[in-house]
Amino acid sequence: MTGQLLPFLKEDDGTVSTWEDHGDGTFTVHRQHHFESEVLEANKRLQNHWDGHNRGRDMVLIARIPNGLYWYWKTVEGWDAYHPSNALKLKRILDSSDFRWLRINQGRLT
């Protein structure tokens, strides 16, 4: 179980505590505050009021992924959403109607 992050406590304010077993009898406790609902609500507002482009219209914001979801994918499902080798998988997820509130703008990526 060395290096694996295991959730063991979730508090009412959204703070999640995990522990990392180093395999040598020591461990580290990590505490993170998760703002998933706030990020998703902001994404919903942005979908209705902004197309995601910057002023120069040379860049576009496609999605905002809450940190808690990113860490769930990384520690529980075992894949890194930001690693280039997982780009196609992330595009498919972002195109899915199940994850539509991660998106900022409309359209498809794949």
The first five atom37 places (N, CA, C, CB, O) and aatype in JSON, in Angstrom:
{
  "aatype": [12, 16, 7, 5, 10, 10, 14, 13, 10, 11, 6, 3, 3, 7, 16, 19, 15, 16, 17, 6, 3, 8, 7, 3, 7, 16, 13, 16, 19, 8, 1, 5, 8, 8, 13, 6, 15, 6, 19, 10, 6, 0, 2, 11, 1, 10, 5, 2, 8, 17, 3, 7, 8, 2, 1, 7, 1, 3, 12, 19, 10, 9, 0, 1, 9, 14, 2, 7, 10, 18, 17, 18, 17, 11, 16, 19, 6, 7, 17, 3, 0, 18, 8, 14, 15, 2, 0, 10, 11, 10, 11, 1, 9, 10, 3, 15, 15, 3, 13, 1, 17, 10, 1, 9, 2, 5, 7, 1, 10, 16],
  "atom_mask": [
    [1, 1, 1, 1, 1],
    [1, 1, 1, 1, 1],
    [1, 1, 1, 0, 1],
    [1, 1, 1, 1, 1],
    [1, 1, 1, 1, 1],
    [1, 1, 1, 1, 1],
    [1, 1, 1, 1, 1],
    [1, 1, 1, 1, 1],
    [1, 1, 1, 1, 1],
    [1, 1, 1, 1, 1],
    [1, 1, 1, 1, 1],
    [1, 1, 1, 1, 1],
    [1, 1, 1, 1, 1],
    [1, 1, 1, 0, 1],
    [1, 1, 1, 1, 1],
    [1, 1, 1, 1, 1],
    [1, 1, 1, 1, 1],
    [1, 1, 1, 1, 1],
    [1, 1, 1, 1, 1],
    [1, 1, 1, 1, 1],
    [1, 1, 1, 1, 1],
    [1, 1, 1, 1, 1],
    [1, 1, 1, 0, 1],
    [1, 1, 1, 1, 1],
    [1, 1, 1, 0, 1],
    [1, 1, 1, 1, 1],
    [1, 1, 1, 1, 1],
    [1, 1, 1, 1, 1],
    [1, 1, 1, 1, 1],
    [1, 1, 1, 1, 1],
    [1, 1, 1, 1, 1],
    [1, 1, 1, 1, 1],
    [1, 1, 1, 1, 1],
    [1, 1, 1, 1, 1],
    [1, 1, 1, 1, 1],
    [1, 1, 1, 1, 1],
    [1, 1, 1, 1, 1],
    [1, 1, 1, 1, 1],
    [1, 1, 1, 1, 1],
    [1, 1, 1, 1, 1],
    [1, 1, 1, 1, 1],
    [1, 1, 1, 1, 1],
    [1, 1, 1, 1, 1],
    [1, 1, 1, 1, 1],
    [1, 1, 1, 1, 1],
    [1, 1, 1, 1, 1],
    [1, 1, 1, 1, 1],
    [1, 1, 1, 1, 1],
    [1, 1, 1, 1, 1],
    [1, 1, 1, 1, 1],
    [1, 1, 1, 1, 1],
    [1, 1, 1, 0, 1],
    [1, 1, 1, 1, 1],
    [1, 1, 1, 1, 1],
    [1, 1, 1, 1, 1],
    [1, 1, 1, 0, 1],
    [1, 1, 1, 1, 1],
    [1, 1, 1, 1, 1],
    [1, 1, 1, 1, 1],
    [1, 1, 1, 1, 1],
    [1, 1, 1, 1, 1],
    [1, 1, 1, 1, 1],
    [1, 1, 1, 1, 1],
    [1, 1, 1, 1, 1],
    [1, 1, 1, 1, 1],
    [1, 1, 1, 1, 1],
    [1, 1, 1, 1, 1],
    [1, 1, 1, 0, 1],
    [1, 1, 1, 1, 1],
    [1, 1, 1, 1, 1],
    [1, 1, 1, 1, 1],
    [1, 1, 1, 1, 1],
    [1, 1, 1, 1, 1],
    [1, 1, 1, 1, 1],
    [1, 1, 1, 1, 1],
    [1, 1, 1, 1, 1],
    [1, 1, 1, 1, 1],
    [1, 1, 1, 0, 1],
    [1, 1, 1, 1, 1],
    [1, 1, 1, 1, 1],
    [1, 1, 1, 1, 1],
    [1, 1, 1, 1, 1],
    [1, 1, 1, 1, 1],
    [1, 1, 1, 1, 1],
    [1, 1, 1, 1, 1],
    [1, 1, 1, 1, 1],
    [1, 1, 1, 1, 1],
    [1, 1, 1, 1, 1],
    [1, 1, 1, 1, 1],
    [1, 1, 1, 1, 1],
    [1, 1, 1, 1, 1],
    [1, 1, 1, 1, 1],
    [1, 1, 1, 1, 1],
    [1, 1, 1, 1, 1],
    [1, 1, 1, 1, 1],
    [1, 1, 1, 1, 1],
    [1, 1, 1, 1, 1],
    [1, 1, 1, 1, 1],
    [1, 1, 1, 1, 1],
    [1, 1, 1, 1, 1],
    [1, 1, 1, 1, 1],
    [1, 1, 1, 1, 1],
    [1, 1, 1, 1, 1],
    [1, 1, 1, 1, 1],
    [1, 1, 1, 1, 1],
    [1, 1, 1, 1, 1],
    [1, 1, 1, 0, 1],
    [1, 1, 1, 1, 1],
    [1, 1, 1, 1, 1],
    [1, 1, 1, 1, 1]
  ],
  "atom_positions": [
    [[0.83, -1.19, 0.0], [0.0, 0.0, 0.0], [0.87, 1.26, 0.0], [-0.94, 0.0, 1.21], [0.36, 2.35, 0.24]],
    [[2.11, 1.13, -0.25], [3.05, 2.24, -0.18], [2.67, 3.36, -1.16], [4.47, 1.75, -0.48], [2.43, 3.1, -2.34]],
    [[2.62, 4.6, -0.66], [2.36, 5.76, -1.49], [0.91, 5.98, -1.85], [0.0, 0.0, 0.0], [0.6, 7.0, -2.48]],
    [[0.02, 5.08, -1.48], [-1.39, 5.23, -1.83], [-2.08, 6.17, -0.86], [-2.09, 3.87, -1.86], [-1.88, 6.07, 0.35]],
    [[-2.9, 7.08, -1.4], [-3.68, 7.99, -0.55], [-5.03, 7.35, -0.27], [-3.85, 9.38, -1.23], [-5.75, 6.96, -1.19]],
    [[-5.37, 7.26, 0.99], [-6.63, 6.65, 1.39], [-7.47, 7.65, 2.18], [-6.38, 5.37, 2.23], [-7.04, 8.15, 3.22]],
    [[-8.7, 7.97, 1.68], [-9.54, 8.89, 2.45], [-10.02, 8.21, 3.73], [-10.75, 9.36, 1.6], [-10.41, 7.04, 3.7]],
    [[-9.99, 8.93, 4.84], [-10.49, 8.33, 6.07], [-11.43, 9.23, 6.84], [-9.34, 7.95, 6.95], [-12.05, 8.78, 7.8]],
    [[-11.55, 10.5, 6.46], [-12.45, 11.39, 7.19], [-12.91, 12.51, 6.27], [-11.75, 11.97, 8.44], [-12.09, 13.17, 5.63]],
    [[-14.22, 12.73, 6.2], [-14.76, 13.87, 5.47], [-15.62, 14.66, 6.44], [-15.6, 13.41, 4.2], [-16.57, 14.14, 7.02]],
    [[-15.26, 15.94, 6.62], [-15.96, 16.79, 7.57], [-17.09, 17.54, 6.87], [-14.98, 17.77, 8.23], [-17.12, 17.62, 5.65]],
    [[-18.02, 18.09, 7.66], [-19.18, 18.79, 7.12], [-18.81, 20.0, 6.27], [-20.08, 19.22, 8.24], [-19.55, 20.36, 5.35]],
    [[-17.67, 20.63, 6.54], [-17.27, 21.82, 5.78], [-16.57, 21.47, 4.47], [-16.36, 22.7, 6.62], [-16.09, 22.36, 3.77]],
    [[-16.5, 20.18, 4.12], [-15.88, 19.76, 2.87], [-14.42, 19.37, 3.0], [0.0, 0.0, 0.0], [-13.8, 18.98, 2.01]],
    [[-13.85, 19.46, 4.2], [-12.45, 19.08, 4.39], [-12.35, 17.56, 4.37], [-11.89, 19.66, 5.72], [-13.07, 16.86, 5.09]],
    [[-11.44, 17.06, 3.56], [-11.22, 15.62, 3.45], [-9.81, 15.33, 3.92], [-11.44, 15.11, 1.98], [-8.85, 15.95, 3.48]],
    [[-9.69, 14.37, 4.82], [-8.38, 13.95, 5.32], [-8.04, 12.6, 4.69], [-8.37, 13.86, 6.88], [-8.88, 11.7, 4.65]],
    [[-6.82, 12.48, 4.2], [-6.34, 11.22, 3.65], [-5.0, 10.9, 4.31], [-6.19, 11.3, 2.09], [-4.34, 11.78, 4.87]],
    [[-4.63, 9.65, 4.26], [-3.32, 9.3, 4.79], [-2.55, 8.53, 3.74], [-3.45, 8.47, 6.09], [-3.11, 7.76, 2.96]],
    [[-1.24, 8.76, 3.74], [-0.34, 8.12, 2.8], [0.6, 7.22, 3.58], [0.44, 9.18, 1.96], [1.38, 7.69, 4.42]],
    [[0.53, 5.94, 3.31], [1.38, 4.95, 3.97], [2.7, 4.87, 3.21], [0.68, 3.55, 4.03], [2.71, 4.55, 2.02]],
    [[3.81, 5.14, 3.87], [5.12, 5.11, 3.23], [5.74, 3.71, 3.21], [6.06, 6.07, 3.93], [6.79, 3.51, 2.61]],
    [[5.1, 2.76, 3.86], [5.58, 1.38, 3.84], [6.69, 1.06, 4.81], [0.0, 0.0, 0.0], [7.13, -0.08, 4.9]],
    [[7.16, 2.07, 5.53], [8.25, 1.84, 6.48], [7.79, 2.08, 7.92], [9.44, 2.75, 6.15], [8.6, 2.32, 8.81]],
    [[6.47, 2.02, 8.12], [5.92, 2.26, 9.45], [5.56, 3.72, 9.68], [0.0, 0.0, 0.0], [5.04, 4.06, 10.74]],
    [[5.84, 4.59, 8.71], [5.48, 6.01, 8.84], [4.37, 6.34, 7.83], [6.72, 6.93, 8.61], [4.17, 5.63, 6.84]],
    [[3.67, 7.41, 8.11], [2.62, 7.85, 7.19], [2.49, 9.36, 7.28], [1.27, 7.15, 7.5], [2.96, 9.98, 8.23]],
    [[1.83, 9.94, 6.29], [1.58, 11.38, 6.24], [0.08, 11.61, 6.11], [2.35, 12.05, 5.06], [-0.59, 10.93, 5.32]],
    [[-0.44, 12.55, 6.87], [-1.86, 12.92, 6.77], [-1.96, 14.17, 5.92], [-2.49, 13.14, 8.19], [-1.26, 15.16, 6.15]],
    [[-2.84, 14.14, 4.93], [-3.1, 15.27, 4.04], [-4.52, 15.76, 4.31], [-2.91, 14.88, 2.53], [-5.45, 14.96, 4.42]],
    [[-4.69, 17.08, 4.41], [-6.02, 17.66, 4.57], [-6.27, 18.61, 3.41], [-6.16, 18.4, 5.95], [-5.46, 19.49, 3.13]],
    [[-7.41, 18.42, 2.74], [-7.77, 19.27, 1.62], [-9.21, 19.73, 1.8], [-7.59, 18.52, 0.28], [-10.08, 18.97, 2.23]],
    [[-9.43, 20.99, 1.46], [-10.81, 21.49, 1.46], [-11.31, 21.44, 0.03], [-10.91, 22.94, 2.05], [-10.67, 21.98, -0.88]],
    [[-12.43, 20.8, -0.17], [-12.98, 20.61, -1.51], [-14.12, 21.6, -1.75], [-13.47, 19.16, -1.69], [-15.01, 21.76, -0.92]],
    [[-14.07, 22.24, -2.9], [-15.09, 23.22, -3.29], [-15.82, 22.75, -4.54], [-14.44, 24.6, -3.53], [-16.12, 23.57, -5.41]],
    [[-16.11, 21.47, -4.65], [-16.72, 20.94, -5.86], [-18.02, 21.65, -6.22], [-16.98, 19.47, -5.71], [-18.2, 22.05, -7.37]],
    [[-18.91, 21.82, -5.26], [-20.21, 22.42, -5.59], [-20.06, 23.87, -6.02], [-21.15, 22.33, -4.39], [-20.78, 24.32, -6.91]],
    [[-19.14, 24.6, -5.41], [-18.92, 25.99, -5.8], [-18.38, 26.09, -7.22], [-17.96, 26.67, -4.82], [-18.8, 26.95, -7.99]],
    [[-17.43, 25.21, -7.57], [-16.87, 25.21, -8.92], [-17.94, 24.85, -9.94], [-15.67, 24.24, -9.02], [-18.04, 25.48, -10.99]],
    [[-18.74, 23.84, -9.64], [-19.77, 23.41, -10.58], [-20.84, 24.48, -10.77], [-20.41, 22.12, -10.1], [-21.31, 24.69, -11.89]],
    [[-21.23, 25.16, -9.7], [-22.21, 26.25, -9.83], [-21.64, 27.4, -10.66], [-22.63, 26.76, -8.43], [-22.35, 27.98, -11.48]],
    [[-20.37, 27.74, -10.46], [-19.73, 28.79, -11.25], [-19.66, 28.37, -12.73], [-18.32, 29.1, -10.71], [-19.86, 29.2, -13.61]],
    [[-19.37, 27.1, -12.99], [-19.34, 26.62, -14.37], [-20.71, 26.76, -15.03], [-18.89, 25.15, -14.41], [-20.8, 27.17, -16.19]],
    [[-21.77, 26.44, -14.3], [-23.13, 26.59, -14.85], [-23.4, 28.04, -15.22], [-24.18, 26.09, -13.83], [-23.95, 28.32, -16.29]],
    [[-23.02, 28.97, -14.34], [-23.23, 30.4, -14.63], [-22.43, 30.83, -15.86], [-22.83, 31.27, -13.42], [-22.94, 31.55, -16.72]],
    [[-21.18, 30.37, -15.94], [-20.34, 30.75, -17.07], [-20.86, 30.19, -18.39], [-18.92, 30.28, -16.84], [-20.71, 30.83, -19.43]],
    [[-21.46, 29.0, -18.36], [-22.02, 28.43, -19.58], [-23.09, 29.34, -20.17], [-22.6, 27.04, -19.3], [-23.26, 29.41, -21.39]],
    [[-23.82, 30.03, -19.31], [-24.91, 30.87, -19.77], [-24.48, 32.29, -20.12], [-25.98, 30.92, -18.73], [-25.2, 32.99, -20.84]],
    [[-23.33, 32.74, -19.63], [-22.99, 34.15, -19.77], [-21.63, 34.43, -20.39], [-23.04, 34.78, -18.44], [-21.24, 35.59, -20.5]],
    [[-20.89, 33.4, -20.81], [-19.55, 33.63, -21.34], [-19.2, 32.49, -22.27], [-18.51, 33.75, -20.2], [-19.51, 31.34, -21.97]],
    [[-18.55, 32.78, -23.39], [-18.19, 31.73, -24.35], [-16.83, 31.11, -24.08], [-18.21, 32.29, -25.75], [-16.41, 30.2, -24.79]],
    [[-16.12, 31.59, -23.04], [-14.85, 31.0, -22.64], [-13.62, 31.62, -23.29], [0.0, 0.0, 0.0], [-12.5, 31.28, -22.93]],
    [[-13.81, 32.53, -24.26], [-12.67, 33.15, -24.95], [-12.11, 34.31, -24.14], [-13.07, 33.63, -26.34], [-12.83, 34.99, -23.42]],
    [[-10.79, 34.53, -24.29], [-10.19, 35.71, -23.67], [-10.45, 36.93, -24.58], [-8.64, 35.49, -23.45], [-11.07, 36.79, -25.63]],
    [[-9.99, 38.08, -24.17], [-10.26, 39.3, -24.95], [-9.71, 39.23, -26.37], [-9.67, 40.5, -24.25], [-10.36, 39.68, -27.31]],
    [[-8.54, 38.67, -26.52], [-7.95, 38.55, -27.84], [-8.55, 37.44, -28.68], [0.0, 0.0, 0.0], [-8.26, 37.31, -29.87]],
    [[-9.39, 36.63, -28.07], [-10.06, 35.5, -28.7], [-9.06, 34.49, -29.3], [-11.01, 35.99, -29.78], [-9.38, 33.78, -30.25]],
    [[-7.85, 34.46, -28.73], [-6.86, 33.5, -29.2], [-6.71, 32.31, -28.26], [-5.52, 34.19, -29.38], [-5.94, 31.38, -28.55]],
    [[-7.43, 32.33, -27.15], [-7.44, 31.21, -26.21], [-8.87, 31.01, -25.74], [-6.47, 31.45, -25.01], [-9.66, 31.95, -25.69]],
    [[-9.18, 29.78, -25.39], [-10.52, 29.49, -24.88], [-10.41, 28.55, -23.67], [-11.41, 28.86, -26.0], [-9.64, 27.59, -23.69]],
    [[-11.18, 28.84, -22.64], [-11.26, 27.98, -21.46], [-12.35, 26.95, -21.72], [-11.57, 28.81, -20.15], [-13.51, 27.31, -21.93]],
    [[-11.99, 25.7, -21.72], [-12.92, 24.63, -22.04], [-13.67, 24.15, -20.8], [-12.19, 23.47, -22.69], [-14.88, 23.96, -20.83]],
    [[-12.93, 23.94, -19.71], [-13.53, 23.33, -18.52], [-12.75, 23.74, -17.28], [-13.57, 21.79, -18.64], [-11.6, 24.16, -17.35]],
    [[-13.42, 23.6, -16.14], [-12.75, 23.72, -14.84], [-13.1, 22.47, -14.06], [-13.2, 25.05, -14.06], [-14.27, 22.17, -13.83]],
    [[-12.07, 21.74, -13.66], [-12.25, 20.47, -12.95], [-11.94, 20.7, -11.48], [-11.33, 19.34, -13.55], [-10.84, 21.12, -11.14]],
    [[-12.9, 20.43, -10.59], [-12.63, 20.59, -9.16], [-11.47, 19.68, -8.72], [-13.9, 20.26, -8.34], [-11.34, 18.55, -9.19]],
    [[-10.64, 20.2, -7.81], [-9.49, 19.44, -7.33], [-9.88, 18.1, -6.74], [-8.73, 20.24, -6.3], [-9.16, 17.11, -6.93]],
    [[-10.99, 18.04, -6.03], [-11.41, 16.77, -5.43], [-11.67, 15.71, -6.48], [0.0, 0.0, 0.0], [-11.34, 14.54, -6.27]],
    [[-12.27, 16.09, -7.61], [-12.53, 15.14, -8.68], [-11.22, 14.7, -9.33], [-13.47, 15.75, -9.74], [-11.02, 13.52, -9.62]],
    [[-10.32, 15.66, -9.56], [-9.01, 15.32, -10.11], [-8.3, 14.3, -9.21], [-8.14, 16.59, -10.26], [-7.79, 13.29, -9.7]],
    [[-8.27, 14.57, -7.91], [-7.59, 13.65, -7.0], [-8.31, 12.31, -6.9], [-7.47, 14.26, -5.62], [-7.65, 11.29, -6.69]],
    [[-9.62, 12.27, -7.04], [-10.35, 11.0, -7.06], [-9.91, 10.18, -8.27], [-11.89, 11.25, -7.09], [-9.58, 9.0, -8.15]],
    [[-9.91, 10.82, -9.43], [-9.47, 10.11, -10.63], [-8.05, 9.59, -10.46], [-9.56, 11.02, -11.86], [-7.76, 8.46, -10.85]],
    [[-7.17, 10.39, -9.87], [-5.77, 10.01, -9.76], [-5.54, 8.91, -8.71], [-4.94, 11.24, -9.4], [-4.81, 7.96, -8.97]],
    [[-6.17, 9.04, -7.55], [-5.88, 8.09, -6.47], [-6.77, 6.85, -6.48], [-6.01, 8.77, -5.15], [-6.32, 5.76, -6.14]],
    [[-8.04, 7.02, -6.86], [-8.96, 5.88, -6.84], [-9.0, 5.17, -8.18], [-10.36, 6.34, -6.45], [-8.89, 3.95, -8.24]],
    [[-9.16, 5.95, -9.27], [-9.25, 5.33, -10.59], [-7.88, 5.1, -11.23], [-10.09, 6.19, -11.51], [-7.76, 4.32, -12.17]],
    [[-6.84, 5.77, -10.71], [-5.49, 5.5, -11.15], [-5.06, 6.16, -12.45], [0.0, 0.0, 0.0], [-4.17, 5.65, -13.13]],
    [[-5.67, 7.28, -12.82], [-5.22, 7.98, -14.03], [-5.15, 9.47, -13.77], [-6.17, 7.68, -15.23], [-5.93, 10.02, -12.98]],
    [[-4.21, 10.14, -14.43], [-3.96, 11.56, -14.25], [-4.63, 12.32, -15.39], [-2.44, 11.86, -14.19], [-4.22, 12.2, -16.55]],
    [[-5.65, 13.09, -15.08], [-6.42, 13.82, -16.09], [-5.57, 14.84, -16.84], [-7.6, 14.51, -15.45], [-5.91, 15.21, -17.96]],
    [[-4.48, 15.31, -16.25], [-3.66, 16.34, -16.88], [-2.45, 15.8, -17.62], [-3.2, 17.31, -15.85], [-1.69, 16.57, -18.21]],
    [[-2.27, 14.49, -17.61], [-1.14, 13.91, -18.33], [-1.5, 13.82, -19.82], [-0.76, 12.51, -17.75], [-2.59, 13.35, -20.15]],
    [[-0.61, 14.24, -20.71], [-0.92, 14.24, -22.15], [-1.37, 12.88, -22.69], [0.28, 14.68, -22.91], [-2.17, 12.84, -23.63]],
    [[-0.88, 11.8, -22.13], [-1.29, 10.48, -22.64], [-2.75, 10.16, -22.34], [-0.4, 9.39, -22.05], [-3.31, 9.23, -22.91]],
    [[-3.37, 10.93, -21.44], [-4.78, 10.71, -21.1], [-5.7, 11.75, -21.73], [-4.96, 10.72, -19.59], [-6.86, 11.85, -21.34]],
    [[-5.21, 12.51, -22.7], [-5.99, 13.59, -23.3], [-7.28, 13.09, -23.94], [-5.16, 14.31, -24.34], [-8.33, 13.71, -23.77]],
    [[-7.22, 11.98, -24.67], [-8.43, 11.47, -25.33], [-9.47, 11.03, -24.3], [-8.07, 10.29, -26.26], [-10.66, 11.3, -24.47]],
    [[-9.03, 10.37, -23.25], [-9.96, 9.95, -22.19], [-10.62, 11.16, -21.55], [-9.23, 9.11, -21.12], [-11.83, 11.15, -21.31]],
    [[-9.84, 12.21, -21.26], [-10.4, 13.42, -20.67], [-11.38, 14.09, -21.62], [-9.28, 14.4, -20.29], [-12.44, 14.56, -21.19]],
    [[-11.06, 14.14, -22.9], [-11.97, 14.73, -23.89], [-13.3, 13.98, -23.9], [-11.34, 14.71, -25.29], [-14.37, 14.6, -23.96]],
    [[-13.25, 12.67, -23.86], [-14.48, 11.86, -23.86], [-15.32, 12.13, -22.61], [-14.15, 10.35, -23.95], [-16.54, 12.23, -22.68]],
    [[-14.65, 12.26, -21.48], [-15.36, 12.55, -20.24], [-16.0, 13.93, -20.33], [-14.42, 12.47, -19.03], [-17.17, 14.1, -19.96]],
    [[-15.26, 14.93, -20.8], [-15.79, 16.28, -20.89], [-16.93, 16.38, -21.9], [-14.69, 17.26, -21.27], [-17.81, 17.23, -21.75]],
    [[-16.93, 15.54, -22.92], [-18.03, 15.51, -23.9], [-19.26, 14.78, -23.37], [-17.55, 14.87, -25.19], [-20.34, 14.92, -23.93]],
    [[-19.1, 14.0, -22.32], [-20.19, 13.21, -21.77], [-21.22, 14.1, -21.09], [-19.66, 12.17, -20.78], [-20.87, 15.06, -20.41]],
    [[-22.48, 13.78, -21.27], [-23.54, 14.55, -20.6], [-23.5, 14.36, -19.08], [-24.93, 14.14, -21.14], [-24.0, 15.22, -18.35]],
    [[-22.91, 13.28, -18.61], [-22.78, 13.05, -17.17], [-21.86, 14.07, -16.5], [-22.26, 11.64, -16.9], [-21.99, 14.35, -15.31]],
    [[-20.94, 14.64, -17.27], [-19.97, 15.59, -16.74], [-20.13, 16.97, -17.37], [-18.55, 15.08, -16.97], [-19.17, 17.74, -17.43]],
    [[-21.32, 17.31, -17.83], [-21.54, 18.57, -18.55], [-21.24, 19.8, -17.71], [-22.96, 18.64, -19.04], [-20.93, 20.85, -18.27]],
    [[-21.32, 19.72, -16.38], [-21.08, 20.9, -15.55], [-19.6, 21.17, -15.3], [-21.79, 20.75, -14.23], [-19.25, 22.14, -14.63]],
    [[-18.73, 20.32, -15.85], [-17.31, 20.63, -15.84], [-16.97, 21.61, -16.96], [-16.48, 19.34, -15.97], [-15.97, 22.33, -16.89]],
    [[-17.8, 21.61, -17.99], [-17.55, 22.44, -19.18], [-17.93, 23.89, -18.93], [-18.32, 21.91, -20.38], [-18.84, 24.19, -18.16]],
    [[-17.2, 24.79, -19.6], [-17.5, 26.22, -19.56], [-18.26, 26.63, -20.81], [-16.21, 27.03, -19.43], [-19.2, 27.43, -20.74]],
    [[-17.85, 26.07, -21.95], [-18.51, 26.43, -23.21], [-19.16, 25.22, -23.83], [-17.5, 27.05, -24.19], [-18.92, 24.08, -23.41]],
    [[-19.98, 25.46, -24.81], [-20.69, 24.38, -25.5], [-19.79, 23.86, -26.63], [-22.07, 24.87, -26.06], [-18.74, 24.44, -26.92]],
    [[-20.19, 22.79, -27.23], [-19.4, 22.18, -28.32], [-18.82, 20.86, -27.86], [0.0, 0.0, 0.0], [-18.93, 20.47, -26.7]],
    [[-18.21, 20.18, -28.82], [-17.62, 18.88, -28.53], [-16.12, 18.93, -28.73], [-18.25, 17.79, -29.42], [-15.62, 19.69, -29.56]],
    [[-15.4, 18.12, -27.98], [-13.95, 18.05, -28.09], [-13.48, 16.92, -28.96], [-13.35, 17.92, -26.73], [-12.4, 17.0, -29.54]],
    [[-14.26, 15.84, -29.07], [-13.83, 14.69, -29.85], [-14.61, 14.57, -31.13], [-13.97, 13.41, -29.05], [-14.38, 13.65, -31.92]]
  ]
}
